[in-house]
Amino acid sequence: MDDVLTIAGREFSSRLITGTGKYETFELMRDAVAASGCEMVTVAVRRIDLDAGDDASILDFLPEDVLLLPNTAGCETAEEAVRVARLARAGGLPDWVKLEVIPDPRHLLPDPVETLRAAEILVEDGFTVLPYMLPDPVLARRLAEVGCATVMPLAAPIGTGRGLKLRDSIRIMVEEAEVPVVVDAGLGAPSHAAEAMELGADAVLVNTAIARAGDPVTMARAFRLAVEAGRAGRLAGVMDEQATAQPSSPVGGLVTQP
């Protein structure tokens, strides 16, 4: 399809973003990233050894043509997130950042107030900010107003694989958003990704569902196909649901009597 995703002026042909955590080996992660066809991967800044020297680093296993999206996982306040993002940039990482501010250790839900505070500072500091957030249409509007490149609502809590439990709020965000909507967290199966794309999401981010699959490489390929199918369905126009059965063949002119 001649249908590109544009984020902060950069074009992507793939609408699947993948994570790099929870894989058994770096080699398996590399192969899954390749199979997914993604053009952007996110990695926690705290997992990157910027002083690795000749030692193997996670960065050595990522394709050169894939955009690295550092994330601030593990940060609980705006101040922590800003500091981590600045350290990453000073260490030579891209000035794109997936902003995560999560003080809740049980449910891993992002702090909306601290996320907005950090986003304002980072945008002012020249970062391209992609904030992880609850699917709150009002917060999404505020984040876009301060200059965030996307909004990234969770579908369900991180790592649960429960799918689009917050579908209605995400649908409103899609209808109102002025920046791309990337559904992030909670997708557990390729069908969930297809559903998100049919709903109108611009992209999805998947980590655990691929990394913890029985065969991560094959699952990465499955998510790639699901995202493509869901996007095609959205562009084609999904039929409206009907309250009663509708015949698929015309009934006029049938010979009903011998």
Salt bridges, closest charged atoms under 4 A:
ASP3 OD1 - ARG15 NH2 3.17
ASP3 OD2 - ARG231 NE 2.66
ASP31 OD1 - ARG30 NE 3.19
GLU79 OE2 - ARG117 NH2 2.63
GLU100 OE2 - LYS98 NZ 3.04
GLU114 OE2 - ARG117 NH1 2.79
ASP125 OD2 - ARG86 NE 2.85
ASP125 OD2 - ARG89 NH2 3.22
GLU175 OE2 - ARG171 NH1 3.04
GLU176 OE1 - ARG141 NH1 3.67
ASP184 OD2 - LYS98 NZ 2.72
GLU195 OE2 - ARG167 NH1 2.59
GLU228 OE2 - ARG224 NE 3.65
